[in-house]
Amino acid sequence: MRLAVVDDQLCNSKICGIPCVTFCPVNRIGTKTVWIAENGKSRINEQTCIGCGICVHKCPFSAISIINVADYWGKRLVHRYGENGFALYGLPEVKRGFVTGIIGRNGAGKSTSLKILAGELQPNLGNNGGNLLDLFKGSELRQYFSDLSSGRLKISVKPQILTLGEDDPYMQKTVNQVISSSRDDRLKSLAKEFRLESLGERKLGQLSGGELQLLTLALALSKEADVYLIDEPSSYLDVFQRMEAAKKIRETVAGGRSGVVIEHDLIVLDYLSDYVSVVYGSPGVFGMASRSYGTRNGINNFLRGFLPDENTRLREGAIDFFDVGMGKEEVGRVVFSWGRLKKRLGDFELTSDGGEAKEGSVTALLGRNGIGKTTLIKILAGIVEPDEGAVPTAGLRISYKPQMLRPVDMVVSDVMDAVKDSLSKDYYKTEVIEALGIDKLWNRNAKSLSGGELQKVAVALCLGRDAEVYLLDEPSAFLDVEERLRVGKAIRRVMAIRRSTGFIVDHDLLLLTSTSDSMIVFEGESGRSGHARKPVKVLDGVNQFLKEVGITMRRDPETGRPRVNKEGSILDRQQKESGAYFMTSVSAEVEGQS
């Protein structure tokens, strides 16, 4: 079966000369296969297309994808976004009494799946006839959609996109108004546990991303429902908040309810899920939901890049974390060092111990939100002047990627022209541009990019500058698992090749432990005071941090990835007693841990 997809955002028949129409061999023998529709976009007849790929290679904007998929997939087509649009095959299962985690690449249909499960999007089955109940005959989803259509299921949804328009009346409400408007005591209880009460009279439009995330999650979990559908709950949250949110999701689902959660933080996904479904495919072209696996096997299959039950390869090569730099001895010259620093911003005060950064190394900054990590990065970047101590990087070449990104009204190729010298270097083209998929965005306007696409462009731009010090604030935001790991690898490679030093602020422990050589752990009270300890080895920093969070972690024997121990389990108790909150040795799974 052939799938032809046209990206209408990229297609521009007014200036391309329509080579897709001109060079199509089927068109040339008189059979209408590729044409320009009334909206000025290319359209392709999938029945007469021979799959030669000429239109794909001739399109100057990379707007066309022609993919052959198994014929039996046609019987699993759930939804298609119009003619030559994205196609979704299958759906993740919903299991009563359990949390099903969804993992996969951005643009592969995860959020679309959640909208269909919520009843917000009516699936069209590709307009090929039939009905949803027949499509899922013999599976748990048949009963699910039967109950959903009859109104027997109560659904609660936490959406991916949290904000409404700035002028929307709802965004003008205060946190207290939203909480007090509910008659449910659970919302008040969750608001207290998520520390939302202190926000009081703040309007929703004035909340930070993390604050709005917690409020939206509290609203979703407070509702009395049979099924809770949660889209990316950890975005904007620090590690403390992520683990607290994961605990509350599990508590809510307990007692015969069901949960489906999309999550890119593998540690959080592992912690909160009972089952995992992998949504795979070609981003923007098609997506397919796998069957449900046990959490450990599902995540490991994803990392190995092969789904044995489907006999499907997701990518070339496996991802493992056996060489993560834990305790690695840094060598090389000191790029810069700093003494004690102090900075006061309104009611907040940051202090910092001294430290040093060596060439080729990456230092992670880890701590709660609102505790001064971004402030320290800005001091190192020379953007903020400390009240005590000097800017340690004065006189050095600095490249800085800020936390908040504001797209400019420019084509990506013009944006990247700022680092044209790097574009001529093979390592940069391979390790950064191609690895992050920037070449596929080359002709897109920066303002049309998704959050993840914009993030990758910003990271590539930062790494493309000729600098001695690279500072990246939350480079994993909006990225899927594979993209995060590629970003981490790109950062390490650039530091090694340029013999520079890098600093990363992020909340994804998997990214930080697999990318960094040393770690600065922050302590203090969010919004009031923060203290940055001196840099220590990653293992020591993670142990300090996990002890404060109150969780222990081990490494998976198959992939080496960090996993959170179940609270009160044998390993959890043993590691807490020994003070080794992160177990670096890789051993067989203990019963009850998987």
DRENDRENBA-315580 format. One record per atom (N, C-alpha, C): x, y, z; residue in one letter. Coordinates in steps of 0.1 Angstrom, whole numbers, plus 5000, padded with zeros to 4 digits. Layout:
# residues N
XYZA/...
//
This chain:
# residues 594
500849885000M/500050005000M/500950125000M/500550224992R/501350344990R/500750464997R/501550545004L/501150665011L/501850785006L/501050875000A/501651004995A/501151115004A/502151185010V/501751295019V/502451425014V/501751535013V/502251665009V/502151765021V/503251825025D/503251925036D/502852055030D/501652095032D/501052215027D/501852345031D/502452335043Q/503252445048Q/504452475039Q/505052365034L/506252375026L/506052395011L/504952335007C/504652334992C/504352484988C/505052524977N/504852664972N/504952654957N/503752624950S/503752604936S/503952734928S/503852844935K/503952974928K/505353004924K/506352944931I/507752984928I/508552864925I/508052744925C/508952624924C/508952574909C/508052614901G/507952564887G/507352434886G/506652384896I/505952254897I/506652134891I/507852104895P/508551994889P/507851864893P/507151854903C/506451734907C/505451694896C/504751794890V/503851774880V/504551744866V/505551824864T/506251814851T/507051684849T/507651634859F/508551514858F/507851384862F/506651384866C/505951264870C/505851174857C/506451054857P/506350974845P/504950924842P/504050914852V/502750864850V/501950984843V/502151104848N/501551224842N/501951224827N/503151194824R/503651214810R/503051114800R/502551004806I/501850914796I/500350934796I/499951044803G/498551074802G/497551044813G/498150984824T/497250954836T/497551054846T/496451124850K/496551234860K/496951174874K/498151194878T/498551144891T/499051254900T/499751354895V/500251464903V/499651594897V/499051674905W/498451804899W/498451904910W/498152034906I/498052144916I/496552164918I/496152164931A/494752184935A/494452334935A/493152364938E/492752504938E/493452584948E/493852524959N/494552594970N/496052624966N/496452574954G/497852604950G/498852494955G/498352384961K/499252284967K/499152154958K/500252084958S/500351964951S/499451854956S/498851774948R/498051664952R/498451544944R/498451424950I/498951304944I/497851194945I/497551124935N/496651004935N/497450884939N/497150834951E/497950724956E/497750594949E/496550584942Q/496250454934Q/497050444921Q/497250564915T/498050554902T/499550584904T/499950634916C/501350664918C/502150534918C/503250534911I/504050414910I/505250414920I/505250514928G/506350514939G/507750534934G/507950604923C/509250614917C/510150714925C/509450804932G/510150904941G/510751024933G/510451034920I/510951154913I/510451284918I/509151284922C/508551414927C/509251444941C/509551344948V/510151364961V/511551434960V/512351384950H/513651434949H/513651574941H/512651594932K/512651714924K/512051834932K/511251804942C/510651914950C/511751994957C/511852124954P/512952204960P/512752234975P/511452214980F/511152244994F/510952125003F/511252004997S/511151875005S/509751865011S/508751895003A/507351905007A/506651765005A/507151674998I/506551554994I/507151435000I/506351335005S/506851215010S/506051095004S/506751004998I/506050884993I/506650765001I/505750695007I/506150575016I/505350455013I/505950345012N/505250215011N/505050155025N/503850125028V/503550055041V/502749925038V/502849835048A/502149705046A/500649715043A/500249635034D/498849635030D/497849625042D/498249535052Y/497249515063Y/497049635071Y/498049735070W/497849855078W/496649935074W/496249915061G/495049985056G/493749955065G/493749835070K/492649795079K/492749855093K/493849915096R/494049975109R/494050135108R/493750185097L/493750335095L/492550395103L/492950475113V/492050545122V/491650675117V/492650755113H/492250895109H/493250945099H/492751025090R/493651095080R/493251245079R/494251325080Y/494051475079Y/493851515064Y/492751475058G/492551525044G/493351455034G/493151485021E/493751425010E/495251455011E/496051345010N/497551355011N/498051415024N/497151395034G/497551445048G/498151335057G/498551365069F/499051275078F/498051165081F/498551035082A/497650925085A/498050855098A/497050825106L/497350755119L/496750615119L/497550515122Y/497150375122Y/497150325136Y/496050265141G/495950205154G/495950315165G/495650265177L/495550355189L/496150285201L/496750355210P/497250295223P/496050235230P/496250125237E/495150065245E/494950135258E/493750135263V/493350185276V/493050075285V/493850055296K/493649945305K/493149985318K/492049935322R/491349975334R/492249935346R/492350045355G/493150025367G/494650045365G/495050085353F/496450095350F/496750225343F/498050265343V/498450385335V/499250335323V/498850375311T/499550345299T/500350465294T/501650445293G/502450555289G/502650545274G/502650665267I/502850665253I/504250735250I/505050665242I/506350725239I/506550725224I/507250815219G/507450825204G/507950955200G/508150975187R/508751095181R/507651205180R/508051325181N/507151435178N/506651425164N/505351455162G/504751455149G/504351315144G/504351215153A/503951085149A/502551045153A/501851135159G/500451115162G/500051085176G/500951115186K/500651085200K/499451175205K/499551305203S/498451395207S/497151375199S/497251335186T/496051305179T/495351185185T/496151085189S/495650965195S/494851005208S/495451095216L/494751135228L/493451205226L/493451285215K/492251365212K/491151265207K/491451155200I/490451065196I/489950985208I/490850945217L/490450875229L/489550965238L/489751095237A/488951185246A/487651215239A/487451175227G/486251215220G/486151355214G/487351415214E/487451555209E/487651555194E/488151445189L/488351435174L/487651315169L/486751335160Q/485951215154Q/486851155143Q/487251035146P/488150965135P/487350935123P/487950965111N/487250945098N/487650815091N/488450735097L/488950605091L/489450615077L/489950735074G/490450765061G/489350785050G/488150805055N/486950815046N/486850695037N/487250575042N/487150455034N/485950365038N/485050425046G/483850355051G/484150275063G/483150195068G/483350125081G/483050205093G/483150145105N/482950215117N/484050175127N/484150265137L/485250245147L/485150115155L/483850075158L/483749955166L/484149825158L/483949825145D/484349715137D/485849715136D/486449835135L/487949845134L/488649785145L/488049805157F/488749755169F/488049625175F/487349555166K/486649435170K/487749335176K/487349275188G/488249185194G/489249245204G/489249375205S/490249445214S/489549525225S/490349565235E/489749645246E/489149775241E/489749825230L/489349955225L/487849955220L/487349835216R/486049825211R/485049865222R/485249805234Q/484349835245Q/484549975250Q/485850025249Y/486050165253Y/485250265244Y/485350245231F/484550345223F/483050325223F/482650195226S/481250175228S/480750255241S/481550245251D/481150315264D/481250465262D/482250505254L/482450655252L/481250705244L/480850645233S/479750695225S/478450695232S/478250605242S/477050595249S/476950685261S/478050755264G/478150845275G/478450775289G/478850645288R/479050575301R/480450605306R/481350665298L/482650695303L/482750845306L/483350885318K/483651015321K/485151035318K/485451135310I/486851165306I/487351295312I/488551295317S/489251415321S/490551425313S/490751545308V/491951565299V/492851685304V/494151655304K/495151765306K/495751785292K/495451895286P/496051915272P/497551945272P/498051935260Q/499551965258Q/499652115258Q/498852185251I/498952335250I/498152395262I/498852465270L/498252515282L/497552655281L/498152735273T/497652875273T/496552905262T/495752995266L/494753045256L/495253185252L/494453255244G/494753385239G/494853485251G/495753575250E/495953675261E/494753745265E/493853765255D/492553835258D/491453745263D/491653615263D/490653525268D/490253555282D/488953565285P/488453595299P/488953495309P/489153375305Y/489553265315Y/490953295320Y/491853355311M/493253375315M/493353505324M/492253575325Q/492153695334Q/491753655348Q/491353525350K/490953485364K/492153465372K/492053475385T/493153455394T/493153305398T/494253265404V/494353125408V/493353095419V/493153185428N/492153165439N/490753155433N/490453235423Q/489153225417Q/488853085411Q/489953035404V/489752905398V/489652795408V/490452795419I/490352695429I/489052705437I/488652825441S/487452835449S/486152805441S/486252815427S/485052795419S/484652645419S/485652555423S/485352415423S/484752375437S/483752285437R/483152235449R/483952115454R/484852065446D/485651945449D/486751975458D/486751905470D/487851925480D/489151875474D/489151785465R/490351725460R/491151835453R/490551925446L/491252035439L/491952125449L/491352155460K/491952235471K/493152155477K/492952025478S/494051945484S/495251935474S/494951915461L/496051915451L/496752045450L/495952155451A/496552285450A/497552315462A/497152255473K/498052275485K/499352185483K/499152065478E/500251975476E/501252025465E/500652095455F/501452145444F/501952285447F/501652335459R/502052475464R/501552585455R/500252565451L/499652665443L/498952775451L/498652745463E/497952845472E/498652975473E/500052965473S/500853085475S/500753185463S/500153135451L/500053215440L/498853315441L/497853275450G/496753365454G/496153445443G/496453575442E/495753665433E/496453675420E/497353595417R/498053595404R/497053555393R/496953625382K/496153585371K/496753475363K/495953395357L/496453275350L/497453325338L/497153435332G/497953485322G/499353535326G/499553545340Q/500753595345Q/501653475351Q/501053355350L/501753245356L/502953195347L/503953135353S/505053075346S/504552945339S/505352895330G/504952765324G/504752655334G/505652645344G/505552545354G/504352555363G/504052685367E/502952715376E/501652675369E/501552715356L/500352685348L/500152535346L/501352465344Q/501252325342Q/500652255354Q/501152295366L/500652225378L/499252255381L/498752385378L/497352415380L/496452335370L/496852325358T/496152255348T/496052105351T/497152055356L/497151915360L/496251885372L/496351985382A/495451965394A/494051975390A/493652055380L/492252065376L/491851935369L/492751875361A/492351745354A/492251635364A/493151625374L/493151515383L/492051525394L/491551645396S/490551665406S/489151625402S/488951615389K/487651575383K/487351425386K/486151395389E/485751255390E/485551195377E/486451105373A/486351055359A/486750905359A/486450845348D/486850705346D/488150685339D/488450785331V/489750785323V/490350925324V/491650925327Y/492451045327Y/493451045316Y/493351145307L/494251155295L/495151275297L/496451245299I/497351345303I/498451365292I/498551485286D/499551505276D/500651585281D/501851525282E/503151585286E/503051665299E/502851595310P/502751655323P/503951715329P/505151675324S/506451715330S/506951845324S/506451895312S/506952015306S/506952125316S/508052205316Y/508252325324Y/508452285339Y/508352165343L/508452125357L/509852085361L/510352115373D/511652065378D/511451925382D/512651855386V/512551715389V/511651685401V/511751775411F/510851755423F/509451755419F/509051855411Q/507651865406Q/507251755397Q/508151705389R/507851595380R/507551465388R/508351435398M/508051315406M/506751325414M/506551445419E/505251475427E/504051455417E/504151515405A/503051505396A/502851355392A/503951275390A/503851135386A/503151055397A/503451085410K/502851025421K/501351045422K/500951175419K/499551205420K/498751145408K/499351135397I/498751065386I/498450915389I/499450855395R/499250715399R/498250695410R/498250785420E/497250785430E/495850805425E/495650885415T/494350915410T/493850795402T/494650735394V/494250615386V/493950495394V/494550485406A/494350365415A/492850355418A/492350235419G/490950205423G/490050185411G/490550125400G/489750095389G/489650195378G/490250315379R/490250405368R/491350375358R/491450455348S/492450435337S/493150555335S/494450545331G/495250665327G/496050635314G/496150745306V/496950735294V/497750865294V/499150855294V/500050965296V/501050965285V/501151085278I/502251105269I/503351175276I/504551115275E/505651175283E/506951155276E/507851255275H/509151245269H/510251215278H/510051245291D/511051215301D/511051065305D/512050995300L/511950845302L/511950805317L/512550885325I/512550845340I/511150865345I/510550975342V/509150995347V/508250895341V/508350865328L/507450765321L/507650635327L/508850595330D/509150465337D/508450455350D/508550565358Y/508050575371Y/506550565372Y/505850625363L/504350635365L/503550535357L/504250465347S/503450375338S/503450235343S/502350165339D/502250015341D/502549945328D/502150015317Y/502349965303Y/502850075295Y/503450045284V/503950145274V/503550105260V/503050205253S/502750185238S/503750275231S/504350225221V/505350305212V/504550355200V/504550485198V/503950545186V/505050575176V/505150505165Y/506350515156Y/505850555142Y/506750585134G/506450615120G/507350725115G/506850805105S/507550915099S/506851045103S/507551135111P/506851255116P/506251335105P/505051375107G/504351455097G/503751375085G/504051245085V/503651165073V/502651055078V/503150965087F/502250865093F/502650825107F/501750775115G/502150715128G/501350585130G/501950495138M/501350365141M/501550345156M/500550305163A/500650275177A/500850125179A/501850095186S/502249955189S/501249895199S/501349765201R/500549695212R/501249745225R/500549715236S/501049755249S/502149655254S/503249705259Y/504249625265Y/504349655280Y/504949565288G/505249605301G/506249725301G/506149805311T/506949935311T/508349915307T/509049825314R/510449815312R/510749765298R/510049655293N/510249605280N/509849705269N/508749785271G/508349885261G/509449985259G/509950045270I/510950145269I/512250085263I/512649965268N/513849905262N/513749875247N/512549825243N/512349805229N/512449935221N/511950045227F/512050175220F/513550215219F/514350195229L/515750235229L/516550135220L/516150015220R/516849915211R/516549945196R/515350015194G/514950045180G/514349935173G/513749835181F/513149725174F/511949675182F/510749655176L/509549605183L/509449465178L/509749365187P/509749225183P/508349175179P/507349215186D/505949155182D/505549205169D/505949335165E/505549385152E/506549355142E/507749305146N/508849275137N/509149405129N/509249515137T/509449645131T/510649715136T/511549765127R/512649845131R/512349995132R/512650055143L/512350195144L/513450285139L/514650245140R/515750325136R/516950235134R/518050285128E/519250205127E/520050225140E/520350115146G/521150125158G/520350135171G/520950095182A/520250105195A/520850225203A/520150265213I/520550375222I/520850305235I/522050325241D/522250275254D/523050375262D/523150355275F/523650455284F/524750395293F/525550295287F/526550235295F/527750325296F/527950415287D/529150505287D/528550645290D/528250675302V/527550805306V/528450905313V/529750875314G/530550975320G/530450995335G/529750895342M/529650905356M/531050885363M/531450985370G/532750975377G/533950995368G/533651035355K/534751055346K/535751155351K/536951135349E/538051235354E/538251335343E/537951455346E/538151565336E/539651595334E/540051605321V/541451645319V/541451765309V/542651825308G/542651945299G/542852065307G/543152175300R/543352305306R/542052365312R/542252445322V/541052515328V/540752635319V/539452635313V/539052745305V/538852875313V/538152855324F/537952965333F/537652915347F/537752995357S/537452965371S/536753085377S/536053055388W/535353165395W/535353145410W/535253255417G/535253255432G/533753265436G/533653305449R/532253325454R/531553435447R/530253415443L/529453515436L/528153535444L/527653655443K/526453685450K/525653785441K/524353765440K/523453855432K/522053855438K/521553975440R/520253995445R/519354055434R/518153995432L/517254045422L/515854055430L/515554175434G/514254195441G/514354125455G/513454035457D/513353965470D/514253835469D/514753805457F/515553675456F/517053705457F/517753615463E/519153625464E/519853495460E/520853505452L/521653395447L/523053405452L/523553295458T/525053285462T/525553165455T/526853175452S/527553065445S/528953035450S/529252905452D/530652875456D/531452885444D/532752875446G/533652885434G/533752755427G/534452755415G/534552635407G/535452665395G/535652565387E/536352585374E/535752495363E/536052535351A/535552465339A/536652425330A/536752305326K/537852255318K/537452235303K/538352245294E/538152225280E/537552085277E/536652085268G/536051955264G/535051895274G/534751975285S/533851925295S/532451985294S/531451915300V/530151975301V/529751965315V/529252075320T/528752095334T/527252105335T/526552025343A/525152035344A/524752125356A/523652195355L/523152275366L/521752215369L/521652165382L/520452095386L/519852145398L/518552165399G/517852215411G/516452255408G/515752295418R/514352335416R/514152455407R/512952475402N/512652595395N/512752715405N/513052835399G/513052955407G/514152955418G/515252885415I/516352885426I/517652935421I/517652995409G/518853075405G/519653015394G/519252905388K/520052835377K/520252935365K/519152985361T/519253075349T/520053205353T/519853255365T/520653375369T/522153345369T/522553225373L/523953195373L/524453185359L/523653125350I/524053115336I/524153255330I/523253345333K/523353485328K/524653555333K/525053525346I/526253585351I/527453525343I/527453395341L/528553345333L/528553395319L/527353425313A/527253485300A/527653635299A/527753695311G/528053835311G/526853925309G/525653865310I/524353935308I/523954005321I/524253935332V/523953995345V/525254015353V/525354135359E/526554165367E/526354125381E/527254045387P/527054005401P/527254115411P/526654115422D/526854215433D/528154195440D/528554075441E/529854045447E/530553945438E/531853965436G/532553875426G/532553935412G/533353885404A/533453935390A/532953835380A/532553885368V/532153795358V/533353705354V/533253575356P/534453495354P/534853475339P/533853495330T/534153475316T/534453595308T/534753705315A/535053835309A/536253815299A/536153855287G/537253845277G/537253715269G/536353615273L/536153495266L/535053505255L/535153425245R/534053415235R/532953335240R/531753385241I/530553325247I/529453295237I/528853175238S/527653145230S/526553105240S/525453175239Y/524353155249Y/523053125242Y/522353015246K/521052985242K/520153015254K/519253115253P/518353145264P/517253045266P/516653055278Q/515552965281Q/514252995272Q/513953115271M/512753165264M/513153195249M/512553135240L/512853155226L/511853245219L/512253345211R/511353425204R/511753415189R/510853345181P/511253335167P/511153465159P/512153485150V/512153595141V/511453565128V/511053665121D/510353655109D/511353635097D/512053525098M/513053495088M/513053345084M/513553315072V/513653175068V/514853115076V/514752985079V/515752925088V/517152935081V/517152915068S/518452925061S/519153065063S/518353165064D/518853305067D/519253315081D/518553255090V/518953255104V/520253185106V/520453075100M/521652995102M/522853055094M/522553155086D/523653225079D/524553295089D/524053315101A/524953385111A/526153295115A/526053165112V/527153075115V/527653005103V/527653075092K/528053015079K/529452955079K/530353005087D/531652945088D/531552805093D/530752775102S/530552635108S/529852555097S/528952605089L/528252535079L/529152465069L/530352525068S/531352465058S/532152355064S/531952325077K/532752225084K/531952095084K/532551985080D/531951855079D/531351805092D/532051825103Y/531551775116Y/530351845120Y/530251975118Y/529052055122Y/527852015113Y/528051985100K/526951945092K/526451815096K/527351725099T/526951585103T/526451575117T/527151625127E/526851605141E/525751695146E/525551815139V/524551905144V/523451925134V/523751975122I/522652015112I/521851885108I/522551785104E/521851665099E/521251585111E/522051575122A/521651495133A/520351555140A/520251685140L/519051755146L/517951775135L/518251745123G/517151765113G/516951905108G/517951995110I/517852135107I/517752145091I/518452055084D/518452065069D/516952045064D/516151975071K/514751955067K/513852085070K/514352175078L/513652295081L/514152415073L/515152395064W/515952495058W/515052605051W/513952565045N/513152665038N/511952705045N/511852675058R/510652715066R/510952845073R/509852925075N/509953055082N/510053015097N/510953075104A/511153045118A/509853065126A/508953155122K/507753175129K/506753065128K/506952985117S/506052865115S/506452745122S/507652745129L/508152625135L/507452585148L/507352455151S/506852415163S/507852445174S/507452425187G/508352455198G/509552365197G/509452245194G/510552155193G/511452185181G/510952225170E/511752265158E/512452395161E/511852485168L/512552615171L/513652585181L/513452495190Q/514452455200Q/515652405193Q/515452315184K/516652255177K/517452355169K/516752455162V/517352555155V/518252645165V/517652675176A/518352755186A/519552685191A/519452555194V/520652475198V/521752475187V/521352455175A/522252445164A/522952585162A/522152685164L/522752825162L/523752845173L/523452805185C/524352825197C/525652745195C/525552625190L/526752535188L/527552575176L/526952655167G/527552695155G/528552815157G/528352885168R/529253005170R/530552955174R/531553035171D/532953005175D/533153065189D/533152975199A/533153025213A/534052935221A/534452985232E/535252905242E/534252855253E/533152925255V/532152885265V/530752875259V/530052765260Y/528752745255Y/527752725267Y/526752805267L/525752805278L/524352775272L/523752665276L/522452625270L/521452615282L/520452695281D/519352695292D/518152615286D/517952495293E/516852405289E/516752365274E/517852305269P/517852265255P/516952145252P/516352075262S/515451965259S/514052005258S/513652125261A/512252165261A/511652145248A/510452075248F/509652045236F/510151935228F/511251875231L/511851775223L/511451635227L/511351545218D/511051405221D/512351335226D/512151205230V/513251135236V/514451125227V/514251095214E/515351075205E/516051205202E/515251315201E/515851445198E/516651495210E/516251465222R/516951505234R/518351435234R/518351305231L/519651235231L/520551285220L/519951325208R/520751375198R/521351515202R/520551595208V/521051725213V/522251705223V/522051605232G/523151585242G/524351535235G/524251445225K/525451405218K/526051515210K/525251605204A/525851715196A/526551805205A/526051835217I/526751925227I/528151865230I/528151735234R/529351675237R/530451675226R/529951645214R/530851645202R/531451785200R/530651885200V/531152015197V/532152055208V/531852025221M/532852065231M/534151995229M/534151865225A/535351785223A/536151835211A/535451865200I/536151905188I/536652045189I/535852135195R/536352275196R/537252295209R/537352195217R/538052205230R/537552325238R/536252335239S/535552445246S/534952375259S/534252455266T/533552405278T/532052445277T/531152355282G/529752385281G/529052375294G/527952445295F/527052445307F/525652415303F/524952325309I/523552295306I/522652305318I/521652385316V/520552385326V/519352305321V/518952205328D/517852125323D/517252045335D/516051985333H/515451905343H/515351755339H/515851715328D/515751585323D/517051515328D/516851435339L/518051365345L/518751275335L/517951205326L/518551115317L/519451195308L/519051305303L/519951395294L/521151435302L/520951485314L/522051535322L/523151435325L/522651315329T/523651215334T/524351145322T/523751155310S/524351095298S/525251195290S/525151325294T/525851425287T/526951495295T/526851505308S/527651585316S/528851515322S/529851585326D/531051535333D/531051585347D/530451695350S/530351745364S/529051815366S/528651835378M/527351885381M/527351995392M/526652105391I/526452205401I/525052185406I/524852145419V/523552125425V/523152245433V/521952295431F/521452415438F/520552375449F/520652445460E/519752435472E/519252565475E/518152565483G/517552685487G/515952685487G/515352795486E/513852805486E/513452885473E/512652815465S/512252875452S/511653015454S/512153105446G/511653245446G/512253335457G/512953275466R/513553355478R/515053345478R/515653225478S/517053225479S/517553095472S/518753105467G/519352985460G/520852985463G/521452865464H/522852855466H/523352755456H/524352785448A/524952695439A/526252635445A/526252505447R/527452445453R/528552435443R/529752405447K/530852395438K/530652275429K/531152275416P/530952155407P/531552025413P/530851915412V/531351785416V/531151685405V/531651565406K/531451465396K/529951435395K/529551395383V/528151375381V/527551275391V/528151165394L/527651075404L/527451135418L/528451215422D/528251285435D/527151385435D/526951455424G/525951555423G/524551485422G/524451375415V/523151305414V/522751255428V/523751195435N/523551145448N/523051255458N/523651375457Q/523151485465Q/521751525462Q/521451525449F/520151575445F/519051465448F/519351345445L/518351235448L/518051225463L/519051245471K/518851235486K/517851345490K/517951465484E/517051575487E/515651545482E/515551485470V/514251445464V/513651325472V/514451245477G/513951125485G/513751005477G/514350995465I/514250875456I/515550815454I/515550685450T/516850615446T/516650565432T/517750545425M/517750505411M/518850395409M/518550305400R/519450195396R/519550205381R/520450125375R/520650125361R/520149995355R/519350005344D/518849895337D/519949805331D/519849675334P/520849585329P/520949575314P/519949605306E/519949585292E/520449715285E/520049825290T/520349955283T/521250045291T/521350025304G/522150115312G/521450235316G/520150255312R/519450375315R/519050385330R/519050505336P/518650515350P/517150485351P/516850415362R/515450385365R/515150415380R/513950465383V/513650495397V/513150375404V/513750345416N/513250235424N/511950255430N/511150155431K/509850165437K/510050205452K/509250295457E/509450345471E/509250225481E/510150205489G/510050105499G/510449965495G/510949955482S/511449825477S/512749785483S/513149665481I/514449615487I/515549705483I/515749735470L/516849825465L/516749965471L/515450015471D/515250145476D/515850155491D/515450065499R/515850065513R/517350045514R/517949945506Q/519349925507Q/520150045503Q/519750105492Q/520550225487Q/520450345496Q/519250365502K/519150475512K/520050445524K/520050325529E/520850295541E/522350315538E/522750275525S/524250285522S/524550425517S/523550515514G/523850645510G/524150655495G/524050545488A/524250535473A/522950555466A/522450675465Y/521150695460Y/521050665445Y/522250665438F/522250625424F/523250505423F/522750395419M/523550275417M/524250275403M/525550275403T/526250285390T/526450145384T/526550045392S/526749905387S/525449865380S/525649785370V/524549725362V/524449575366V/523249545372S/523049405376S/521649365372S/521349235374A/520049185370A/518949255378A/517749265371E/516649325378E/516249245390E/515949315401V/515449255413V/513949235412V/513449125417E/512049095416E/511249215423E/510249255416G/509449365421G/509849505416G/511049505409Q/511549635405Q/511149665390Q/510849565383S/510549585368S/509149625366S/
//
